Amino acid sequence: MTGTMTGLADRTRAFVREHVFPIEREIIVDGRVMDDGLRVELQKAARQAGVFGPLSPVQYGGLGLDFRAQADVLEAAGSSLIGALALNCWAPDDANIALLERTANAEQARRYLGPLASGEVRSSIAMTEPAPGAGADPALLRTSAEQVGGGWVINGTKHFTTGADGAAFVICVANTGAGPTMFLVDHDNPGMTVGRRMPTLDRTVPGGHCEVTFTDCRVDDDAVLGEVGSGMEHAQVRLAPARLAFCMTWLGLAVRSQELAAERISHRWAFGSVIAEHGMAQAQIADNEIDIIASRSLIRSTAEVLDAEGPASSSARHLASVTKTFVSEAVWRVLDRSVQLHGGLGVCEDHLVARYLVEARAFRIYEGPSEVLRWSIARRVLRPYRS
């Protein structure tokens, strides 16, 4: 099995290098727009290469990898900003596939999971709201769903709804009398309006990060995903895999940035020798390597727990929080040092690392800000002492 996964990771790396790197440069340097046409083109090439769908169930044309097997493959895919997208394992679709696989009934799986896992469509999840609504604190959720004859009426405003522009459906989290509940809302529902794309630092996600409004949005009873009032419990099924997948792919970008920095300083001369012979440059390369290896080890140990206990277990949630906090900050350090090692050209997008740094800044906020994760980690550690 290990040899098989190593081969798949190698094929993924080769695919990204051959098919994705050139398009990534067109997007970063030439301003080519990442749209659904380009997504479909890349995913078709990934299918032909046999690397499509590492997170998708086998019955929908995916590879159905467990978390341990995903680690090397997603790291290889992450060596490009759009590599994971090409393999159909990028947010928010990656976590929505995991959520639907564990929560959807047979009809919902046919209508939503199948097309999403096979790459026919994109999806979105509408959770985050403008203040004073829910952000990192789900208890502030203000969007409501009122039960009416044969269905529900949803009202509320969301923002940072990733991929909403062009998504086939949105998973909306709304408050009911029984508690937060997830609803499947089709893109053509007249009660849902996808507004502007918010002008964020990261800009390689198809569909952007959008403002979405639900105004007397009527859905049938069969739009409820899971059980009424169990939205937060189902979110836990989604959250740990999402955090770990983020860590795997962004680590891949850190590894590539380290390679670009090492190549750069090995051929650039200053003060009588190549920069790679200067001790301060070597120290930054060494610190990068330490962060990369530590992150990889943490990802793999967390993946083992998710495979053994499931993503909703307390151990899995705790370790996913620890991993996401550490890796997001370690990746940022690696990218920042890589920019520094490029000198003046490090802030020029011709050399890619500048765009990598800007795109990665959101990683320390999305799927849980580092400060909130530290708070939850500390609470779990202290709980037995307080009781």
Solvent accessible surface area in square Angstrom, and as a share of the most:
residue,aa,sasa,rsa
1,M,157,0.70
2,T,111,0.64
3,G,56,0.54
4,T,85,0.49
5,M,25,0.11
6,T,68,0.39
7,G,26,0.25
8,L,8,0.04
9,A,4,0.03
10,D,74,0.38
11,R,122,0.44
12,T,0,0.00
13,R,86,0.31
14,A,47,0.36
15,F,7,0.03
16,V,0,0.00
17,R,130,0.47
18,E,123,0.55
19,H,71,0.32
20,V,0,0.00
21,F,49,0.20
22,P,69,0.44
23,I,18,0.09
24,E,2,0.01
25,R,104,0.38
26,E,60,0.27
27,I,20,0.10
28,I,11,0.06
29,V,57,0.33
30,D,107,0.55
31,G,54,0.52
32,R,95,0.35
33,V,105,0.60
34,M,12,0.05
35,D,70,0.36
36,D,49,0.25
37,G,51,0.49
38,L,6,0.03
39,R,11,0.04
40,V,78,0.45
41,E,88,0.40
42,L,3,0.02
43,Q,2,0.01
44,K,119,0.50
45,A,20,0.15
46,A,0,0.00
47,R,111,0.40
48,Q,138,0.61
49,A,40,0.31
50,G,34,0.33
51,V,0,0.00
52,F,7,0.03
53,G,0,0.00
54,P,0,0.00
55,L,25,0.13
56,S,0,0.00
57,P,8,0.05
58,V,104,0.60
59,Q,137,0.61
60,Y,56,0.21
61,G,56,0.54
62,G,8,0.07
63,L,54,0.27
64,G,41,0.39
65,L,23,0.12
66,D,58,0.30
67,F,18,0.08
68,R,132,0.48
69,A,7,0.05
70,Q,15,0.07
71,A,5,0.04
72,D,44,0.23
73,V,0,0.00
74,L,0,0.00
75,E,20,0.09
76,A,2,0.02
77,A,0,0.00
78,G,4,0.03
79,S,15,0.10
80,S,3,0.02
81,L,18,0.09
82,I,2,0.01
83,G,0,0.00
84,A,2,0.02
85,L,13,0.07
86,A,0,0.00
87,L,0,0.00
88,N,5,0.03
89,C,1,0.00
90,W,37,0.13
91,A,19,0.14
92,P,11,0.07
93,D,11,0.06
94,D,9,0.05
95,A,2,0.01
96,N,0,0.00
97,I,1,0.00
98,A,14,0.11
99,L,0,0.00
100,L,1,0.00
101,E,85,0.38
102,R,111,0.40
103,T,22,0.13
104,A,21,0.16
105,N,79,0.41
106,A,89,0.69
107,E,81,0.36
108,Q,6,0.03
109,A,18,0.14
110,R,155,0.57
111,R,99,0.36
112,Y,14,0.05
113,L,7,0.04
114,G,9,0.09
115,P,29,0.18
116,L,0,0.00
117,A,0,0.00
118,S,21,0.13
119,G,5,0.05
120,E,122,0.55
121,V,37,0.21
122,R,13,0.05
123,S,0,0.00
124,S,0,0.00
125,I,27,0.14
126,A,0,0.00
127,M,41,0.18
128,T,41,0.24
129,E,9,0.04
130,P,49,0.31
131,A,97,0.75
132,P,91,0.57
133,G,7,0.07
134,A,0,0.00
135,G,37,0.36
136,A,53,0.41
137,D,66,0.34
138,P,57,0.36
139,A,89,0.69
140,L,88,0.44
141,L,10,0.05
142,R,158,0.58
143,T,1,0.00
144,S,50,0.32
145,A,6,0.05
146,E,120,0.54
147,Q,116,0.51
148,V,51,0.29
149,G,69,0.66
150,G,50,0.48
151,G,0,0.00
152,W,14,0.05
153,V,29,0.17
154,I,0,0.00
155,N,55,0.28
156,G,22,0.21
157,T,66,0.38
158,K,0,0.00
159,H,36,0.16
160,F,78,0.32
161,T,1,0.01
162,T,28,0.16
163,G,1,0.01
164,A,3,0.03
165,D,56,0.29
166,G,55,0.53
167,A,4,0.03
168,A,28,0.22
169,F,4,0.02
170,V,1,0.01
171,I,0,0.00
172,C,0,0.00
173,V,2,0.01
174,A,0,0.00
175,N,49,0.25
176,T,15,0.08
177,G,95,0.91
178,A,72,0.56
179,G,17,0.16
180,P,32,0.20
181,T,0,0.00
182,M,1,0.00
183,F,0,0.00
184,L,4,0.02
185,V,0,0.00
186,D,45,0.24
187,H,116,0.52
188,D,104,0.54
189,N,23,0.12
190,P,133,0.84
191,G,10,0.10
192,M,15,0.07
193,T,84,0.49
194,V,53,0.30
195,G,38,0.36
196,R,133,0.49
197,R,118,0.43
198,M,29,0.13
199,P,116,0.73
200,T,38,0.22
201,L,106,0.53
202,D,14,0.07
203,R,147,0.54
204,T,13,0.08
205,V,19,0.11
206,P,5,0.03
207,G,2,0.02
208,G,11,0.11
209,H,7,0.03
210,C,0,0.00
211,E,57,0.25
212,V,0,0.00
213,T,52,0.30
214,F,3,0.01
215,T,84,0.49
216,D,96,0.50
217,C,0,0.00
218,R,115,0.42
219,V,10,0.05
220,D,84,0.44
221,D,69,0.36
222,D,85,0.44
223,A,10,0.08
224,V,18,0.10
225,L,0,0.00
226,G,25,0.24
227,E,102,0.46
228,V,61,0.35
229,G,19,0.19
230,S,24,0.15
231,G,0,0.00
232,M,48,0.21
233,E,107,0.48
234,H,25,0.11
235,A,23,0.18
236,Q,55,0.24
237,V,22,0.13
238,R,18,0.07
239,L,41,0.20
240,A,2,0.01
241,P,11,0.07
242,A,3,0.02
243,R,26,0.10
244,L,1,0.01
245,A,6,0.05
246,F,16,0.07
247,C,0,0.00
248,M,2,0.01
249,T,5,0.03
250,W,18,0.06
251,L,3,0.01
252,G,1,0.01
253,L,2,0.01
254,A,1,0.00
255,V,33,0.19
256,R,22,0.08
257,S,0,0.00
258,Q,17,0.08
259,E,104,0.47
260,L,52,0.26
261,A,0,0.00
262,A,38,0.29
263,E,105,0.47
264,R,62,0.23
265,I,5,0.03
266,S,53,0.34
267,H,128,0.57
268,R,126,0.46
269,W,159,0.56
270,A,31,0.24
271,F,197,0.82
272,G,70,0.67
273,S,22,0.14
274,V,24,0.14
275,I,37,0.19
276,A,26,0.20
277,E,116,0.52
278,H,58,0.26
279,G,50,0.48
280,M,164,0.73
281,A,6,0.05
282,Q,95,0.42
283,A,53,0.41
284,Q,49,0.22
285,I,38,0.19
286,A,49,0.38
287,D,60,0.31
288,N,0,0.00
289,E,77,0.35
290,I,112,0.57
291,D,12,0.06
292,I,6,0.03
293,I,96,0.49
294,A,39,0.30
295,S,0,0.00
296,R,59,0.21
297,S,69,0.44
298,L,42,0.21
299,I,4,0.02
300,R,102,0.37
301,S,51,0.33
302,T,0,0.00
303,A,0,0.00
304,E,90,0.40
305,V,32,0.18
306,L,2,0.01
307,D,43,0.22
308,A,86,0.66
309,E,97,0.44
310,G,22,0.22
311,P,11,0.07
312,A,48,0.37
313,S,28,0.18
314,S,75,0.48
315,S,47,0.30
316,A,0,0.00
317,R,72,0.26
318,H,45,0.20
319,L,48,0.24
320,A,1,0.01
321,S,0,0.00
322,V,40,0.23
323,T,1,0.00
324,K,0,0.00
325,T,9,0.05
326,F,70,0.29
327,V,0,0.00
328,S,1,0.01
329,E,32,0.14
330,A,1,0.01
331,V,2,0.01
332,W,62,0.22
333,R,86,0.31
334,V,1,0.00
335,L,0,0.00
336,D,68,0.35
337,R,43,0.16
338,S,0,0.00
339,V,16,0.09
340,Q,126,0.56
341,L,13,0.06
342,H,9,0.04
343,G,43,0.41
344,G,64,0.61
345,L,73,0.36
346,G,0,0.00
347,V,117,0.67
348,C,47,0.28
349,E,50,0.22
350,D,74,0.38
351,H,59,0.26
352,L,7,0.03
353,V,0,0.00
354,A,12,0.09
355,R,12,0.05
356,Y,0,0.00
357,L,30,0.15
358,V,48,0.28
359,E,5,0.02
360,A,2,0.02
361,R,74,0.27
362,A,13,0.10
363,F,3,0.01
364,R,60,0.22
365,I,91,0.46
366,Y,56,0.21
367,E,40,0.18
368,G,14,0.13
369,P,29,0.18
370,S,5,0.03
371,E,124,0.56
372,V,50,0.28
373,L,4,0.02
374,R,120,0.44
375,W,152,0.53
376,S,22,0.14
377,I,31,0.16
378,A,45,0.35
379,R,110,0.40
380,R,61,0.22
381,V,78,0.45
382,L,74,0.37
383,R,133,0.49
384,P,89,0.56
385,Y,175,0.66
386,R,187,0.68
387,S,124,0.80
